Every structure is written in structure tokens, then in C-alpha cells.
Amino acid sequence: MTNTSVRIRRLRASATAMAAAAVLAGGGSVVPAAAAAAAAPSATAPLTAEQLRQEVERALRDGGFVGLSVEVRDGRHRSRAQAGEAELGTGREVPAGASLRAGSATKPFVATVVLQLAAEGRLSLDDTVEQWLPGVVTGNGNDGSRITIRNLLQQTSGIHNYDYADDVGDDAAAFEEHRFDQVSPWQLVAGAMGSAPDFPPAAPGDPAPDWGYSNPNYILAGLIIQRVTGQDWATAVTERIIEPLGLAGTYAPGDDPSLPEPYLHTYHHFAGAPEWTDTTIRSMSWADAAGALVTTERDLDRFFTALLDGRLLPPRELAEMRDTVPVDPDFEIAFPGLTYGLGLMREPLSCGGHRWGHGGDLAGATVREGVTEDGRRSIVINASGKTEDDEQLLRAEAALRQLMDTVLCRGTR
């Protein structure tokens, strides 16, 4: 979620260089994400507990992570595996059932509430932002009367991906200075309005619209939830999703920067910094409806499983959510084959079919989920340790993609 548009543009050059290096080396250890997914084994014998542990350790090593935790479901069978350290220098094992920051995995929770409201006839996906938030999306060529709620959820609004770090800085010193800042959603929207749109909003029914990942889209969706229901987005998510599903470890932290124990410390290696920065304890107000939730691996699995098997949305609205469009080619460098629905990502599996979910990225933290088309298998990954090096980011993403592909194609026993 941090500086997404800038980083993805840089990843294109890195991916090209990495692919060339691999060819010149005769297929050496540097493998782009697409090649890693393609190289993953097809459906064969299910993974044993020991084999799953080995796959997690391989992903930790290949991705350069500090700590890595995985929860897997295969039918009614559940498996867990961890690798690395929970806290640098302590030797403590990564805990099971740890609290984690969902990052952008918050978005499908918010999208689900919006679609529930649509099913209830309280709004329409074709309503404009101007109808619900008059005068908010305006200036520098931004026009809320041309942007629909569908555009927001689908990431086809063209609204610039404003990041609070754009204003305060994204180096280690800036992080330490601003880690406890409280930022309102109105500030975040105003920041986005300070830039011209990246492209015109998509027209209804366009099968290949311009697409651009933008956190302000979901900040606005959260504000629309509040306008429609009289509740802030966090309360609506709690009452409509968290409580009915019994997600005891999931909540919106508000102004609380802490995490409930146990948790995996998150570490980020900022550019120019001599060592890792512990990013675990921080305000998430800057992420708001785009990425503020705290959750657990088990809770994320319960949510995505319930969502995709129809327990949270009627068939029509679930079909709308799963109706995907191609993503920007630059974004696809890190996520080959990915298409985007209304708060849901779909990615291909090497054994055929697709996985569904929505990843989350923060300074120092990576969350990935995948549920197979039939809902039988799922995986949730919680990883700590990120750098500013683009080639290493691609290696890390490739390692996680291969882990997900292997687990979802082979299953566990």
C-alpha cells in the first residue's frame, strides 16, 4: 500500500533487468514472479507437515524475510507452519495465531459492506460520488459527478493514489517522526484532490478500462458507507461482518497504535538506513478504510471463505464482486495474470483455475491470501521484512506466489 504507483513503475525496469539476467545466466537463481508461478509443481501428492515447513522455509530464504507464518486449509484439515524470528535478535519462534495488520486486505471487507447496501437498495453501484459526497471530489480536473461507486471499488476512477508519506516523507527518520500521527479521511481525500486524475473514469460496461490502484478510492467508499448508514465504516464492518462471523481477532484500531500479543514484529529496511526499522507499533489512521484493520490468519481465512461461498452477499452482488477487469500492465509486473473485481483479486494457478483474495502491503509487512475457485483450499501468509530494493521486492513476491501456488495446487495432509 505504500507508494504503490511509483514503486510499480520502477518494478517494470527491475523485472526486465532480472529476466535478462536469468536468460544470460542460463536460468540462474533470479526468477521473476511469472516464471516462479509457472515453475511451481502441478497437482501431485498432498504436502506433508514436514514438506509444508520446508516450503515455508524456502519462501523465507528466497524472499529475504525476517519471519513468515502460514495457515492452510484443505477441506476440513488445517495446517500451520512458521519460519524465521518473531523479533530480531531474540531467537523467538514466530507465534501461531498472531495478530497482524491486514493492510489492503481491509478493502474486501469495505467492498462487501457497500455491496450489502446495494443489495438492500440503499445505494446503487452506478450512483456517483457526487450524489453521496457533494463537493468532495473536485479540483485539478477531479469530478465526482463522473465517478461511480463501482469505479471506486474496481479501481477505475482515475483518482490519484495519494499516500500520506508523499507529504511527510518515506525514509526511516520520517517514519519515526510520524509513526503516531492521527490523520482524518478528509485530509487523505484532500491530498488526493491536490493532483490531477491519472486517467478518466471508466464508462459502464467497459471490458478493458484504464485501471490504477488508489487507496483514496476506498477512503471515499468508507465515507459513502457513513453517509448512507450513519455509521462509520469500521462500525458497519464490525456489525455486518466481524460479529456475525465471530472474527474475534479482527477490529479497526482507531487511534490505538499497538497490536494484541502475540504478534510477529514487522521490519522495514528504508533506503539509506543502516539497519532494519521495527514498524510494528504505529498509527494506521492514514490507511482508514483502505487498510486499517487488525486481524489474524484464521480470521482472514474465515472471512474470505464465507464471502466466496455466499454467506455475506446474495448471488447477484457476489457475481458483481467477482466480475474482474485487467490491471495496469505495470502492476502486472509484480502480479502476472492478476485481474481485479470489486475489492477482490483473481490470479491464475499453475494447475488450472484461479485463486481469489486481496493482498496487503505495509512498510515491513506483507499479507497474502488465496482461496481456490471451489473454496476447498485456502492459504493465508503473514510475512515480515521488506526492503526498498526493487529486485528484492520482486524476488520476495515470486517466493510468496510460488508458495501459494504449491499449497493450493497440491493441498496438505
N, C-alpha and C positions, 0 to 999 in steps of 0.2 A: 503493500500500500504506500510505501514511502517513495516519492519522486518517481512514480511509475513510468510516466510518459518519457521523461528524459532517459531513464535507465534502459527502457526497452529499445529506444533508438540506438543507444550505444551497444546494446547486445547484438544488433544486426551485424555490425562490423566485427565484433568479437567472434560471433558464430561462424562468419565467413572465414576468418583467420584460423579458427580452430579446425574447421573442416579441411582447409587446405593443408594444415599441419598434419592432420591424420592421414591424408592421402599421401603426402610426401614421405611420411614415416612408415608407410605400408600398413596403416591401421593401428597406430600406437594407442597409448592409454587415454589420449584426449579424444572423447567421443561426444559429439553434440547430442542434445536431448532426443532428436528424432531418431538418430541411429541407435541410441541406447534403448528406446522403446521397441524398435524393430528387432533388436538383438535379444530381447527378453524371451525366455523359453515359452513355447506354446503349452496348452493344457496337457499336463502329464500327471504323474503321481502327485497326490497332495503333499505339501510340505509337512515334515515332522516338526516338533517343537524345536529340536536342535537345528534343523535346516532353516527355520524361520529366524532363529537367533543369529545364524551365520549371515543370512541375507541382510538383517538389520545392521550387523557389524560392518558388512561390506558397504552399505549405504553411508554409514557414519564415516568410514575411512575415505571412500571415494568423494563424498560431498564435503569433506573438511569440517564436519560438525563437531561441536563440543559434547552434546548429548542428544540422544534420539530415543523416542518411545513410540511404540506401535501397538494398536489394538486391532484385532482382526476378528471378523465374524464369518463363519461358513455354516449356513443353516442355523442350527441351534448351538453349534460348537464355537466357543470363543477362545482366542489365544492372545497372549501378550508377549512382547519381547522388548528389551531395553539395551542400550549400549552407551558407553561414554560416562561422563561425570554429571551429577546433578548440580554441582558447584565447583568451579575450577579450583584446583589445588587441594581439595578435601578428600578426593578418592571416594566420595559418597556415590552410591549407585543411583541411577535415575529412578525416581519413585514410580510405582504403579498408581494409577488413579489420580495423577497430578492435576492441579488446576492449571489452566493455560489461558492466554489471551487469544480469542478467536480471530482477531483481525477481520479481514474481509469475509470470513465465514459468517459474520453477522448479517451480511446482505441478504441471503436467502430467508432469514427469519423476518426481516423487514418486508421483503417482497411477498412473503406468504401472508402477512397481515394485510397488505394492500390488496392482494387477490381475494382474500376473505371478504374484505369490504366491497369489492366488485361483485362477488357472488351474492352479497346481501343487498345489492342495488343501491349502496350508499355512495358509490362513485363509479365512474367508467374509466377503463384504461385509455379511452380516447378523449377524456377530459383534458383540457390544457392546464398547465401550471398556473397560468394567469387566472383561471376560474377559481382556483383554490387559494392561491397566494398572490393576490393582485399587487402589481407594482414591485414585486420582489426580484424577478428575473428580468433585468433591464439594464441598459447602458452598454457602451462599447459594442453595439451590434447584437447584444443578447435580447431575445424577445420571447417572454414566457407564453405569449399567445400562439406561438408556432410550435411549442414543445408540449408533447403529451406525457401523461403518466407512463404510458408504455415506453416512450423514448427514454425516460429516466431509468426504468427498471432494466431495459435492454441495452443501456449504454450507447444509445444512438441519438442523444440530444445535441451533441456538439459542444456542450458546456466544458470549459477548460478544466483540466484536472488540477485545481488549486490544492496545494499542500501547505499546511501551516509552517512547515520547515522552510518553504520558499521565502518567507518573511524573516524568520528568526535565525536561519542557518541550519546546516545539517552536518556539522562537524562535531567532534567529541565535546569541545568546550560549549558549543551552543546547546547540545543535548543536556549537559549537566546544568546549565543555567536555566533552561526552560522545561525541565522534565516534570515540574509540578504546576505548570501554567494551567489555568482554567480558561477555556475558550468556548464561546457560545456558538450554536449552529448559525446564528445570524451573522456572526463575524466570518465564519467559513464561507457562507454564501456570498457575502460582500467581497471577500477575497477573490472568489471565482468570477464575480462580475467585473473585477478590475482588469480582466483580459477579454479580448475578442473571442468569439466562439472558434473552435478548431475546425468546424465544418457545419453546414446547415443541418437542421434536424431531419431525420429520416421521414419519408412520407409513408402513410399507412400501406401495408402490404408489400413494401419493397423487399425482395428476397435477398438482396445483397447491399444493404445500406452502408453508408460511411459509419464507422464504429470507432469509439475511443473510450477507454476505461477512465472513468471520472468519479471520484468519491463524492463530489458535490451533488451528483445525481441522487445519491441515496440520503444525503443530508436533507435535500428537498423532499424526498419521499417520506422521510420521518416527520418533517413539518406538515406535510399534507395529512398524514395519519392524525396528527394532533388537531388540525383544523376540522377534520371530519368527525373524530370521536370525542374531542375534548380531553383526551388523554395524551401524554407524551408517548413517543414511540416505544420507550422502554416499558412503560406500564402496559401498553397494548400487547407487546410481545410476551410479557410475563403472564397476563391473564388469558391470552388466546393460545399460547404455545407452551411456555415453560411449565406452568402449573398443570394443565391438562395432561401433559406427557410425563410429569413427575421428574423433570430435569433438575434434580436437587443441587447440582453443582454449577448451574447456569444463571447468570444475573448480569444486569447492567451496573457497572461500578459507580456511576456518577462521579463525584469528586474524590472517591477513595482510590489512592494510588497503589494500594497493597494487593497482594494475592493471598488467598487462603492456603495454608500449608496442607499437604506437601505440594511443592512445585519444582519445576525444572527452571533453574536460573537461565535467563537469556543473555547472550553476549554478542556485541557488535564490534567489528574492527573498523572504526571510522578511518577515512583516508587521512594519512599523515600522523595518526595516533600511534604511539609505540607499542600499545598493548590493547587487549580487549577492554571494552566498557560494559559493565553489568547494566543492562537496560530493563531489568525485571520490574523494579518499582518505579512507576511513572504514572502521570495522569493520562487518561485516554479520552478526555473531553474533546480534543482536537479531531478524534475519529467519529464520535457521535454515532448516528445511525449507519454510518458506513463501516464501522469496525470496532465498536467499544466493548462488546460482550466478553465476559469471562465465562469459561465453560470447562468441560473435561472431555477426554476422548470418548468415554462411554456415552455421555450426553449428546455429543455431536453425532455419533452413530445412531442413537435413538431418534434424534430429530430428522436426519436425512432419510432413515428407513421409514419413519412414519409419514414424512412428506411424500416420498415416491410411491408408497403403497396406498395413497389416497386417504389417509386418516385426517389430514389437515385441510384438504381442498376438495371441492366437488370435481368430477371428471373434466368438465369444460375448462375450469380455471387451471387445473393441473396440466391439461393439454396446452393451454396458452403459455404456461411457465416453461414447458419443455420444447416449445417451438423456437428453435435456435437460428441464429444468423452467423455468418462468418465474422471472425475477429479481424482486426487490423493486421496486415502482414508483419509489421514489426513486432506485435505482441506474440504472433505465432512462432517467432524465432525461438522463444523460450518454451512455448506450449504448442508443439506441432499438432495440427489436426483439431485444435480446440474450436468449438463453436459456443455461442452464448445465448441463453434464453432470457427469461425474466428472473434474474438472480440465480440462475443455475448454469454451470459449465458442463459441457459434454466433451469427452475426449476418447479417442479410439483405443481399443485394446488389441494387442498383437494376435490374440487368439480369436478375434472376431467380436463384433458388438462394441459397446461403449461403456464407459463409466461416467457416473454423474456425481456432482458435488460442487464445491466452491472453495478455492484455496484462500488462505490468509497470510499476509506478509507484513511484518513489522521490523523495526530495527532490532536485529538479533534473533528474530523468531520466524519460523515457517510452520504453517499448518496446512496439511493436505488431507483430503478425504476422497474416497471413491466408493460408489455403490454400483454393482452390476445392473444391467438392464432388467433382469428378472428379480432383483432385490435379494438374491440368495447370499451373495458375498459382499463384504464391505471391509474397508480399511480406513483407519484414521492415524495420521502421522503427526507427531509433535516434535519439532527439531529446534535445537538451539545452536547458535553460532553462524554468523553471517559476516561477510566482508564487503568492501566496496569494489573489489576486483571483479570485472565483468566476466572474465573467463572462468573464474572460480564459481561465480553465481551460476553459470551455465552447467558446469560440472555438478554442482550441488543439485540443480533441478533435474539433470539427467539421472543422477543416482536415485532420487526420490521417485521419478517416473518409472525407472526400472523395477524398484522395489514394489510399487503399487501394481505394475503390470504382472510381475511374477506371482504375487499373492492372489490377485483377482483371477488370473488365468488358471492357476494350479489349485488354489484352495489350501486348506490346512486340515490336519487331523491330530 
